[in-house]
């Protein structure tokens, strides 16, 4: 069976609406989703960006996130098929308890949860076969490490269309169908 690593923000749930709302409320800057070609936000200083991300990962915000349609059902099906599920996030280690609580509340089964900045190193250590993540940087690094990748289409990663080793889908139903051959289904 396969070992699957799955990101959280913009992979299990739509993160951009929360992030952009906080930026608008704190700094009066609009960040339309459809115009985001990178995760860099030139309008904010680095410390301001870090503060927005920190607020977006408060316990209340973590617990309020709604998973994408089909995400929980897909992961449940993978787990029932015998695949090992590793949840991975760039969230701070201090968010782990809230993240575990959210995963339990939404009914998403997993075998391991790891919050750290270096996802790909951890995936390599765990001998992950498939990384599901929205970040082109993580996807590129995973491909270099020999890990197959899948992602939901976002403005910042749509240029990955046609990249060898990358499965790009519009939603979790499409992602589940597209990765089935890779997972032996």
Secondary structure, DSSP 8 states (H G I E B T S, - for coil): --EEEE--BTTTB--HHHHHHHHHHHH-----GGG--SS--TTS-HHHHHHHHHHHTSHHHHHH--B-TTHHHHHHHHHHTT-EEEEEESS-GGGHHHHHHHHHHHT---SEEEE-S-HHHHHHHTT-SEEE-S-HHHHHHHHHTT-EEEEE--TTTGGGTT-TTEEEESSHHHHHHHHTTTTT-
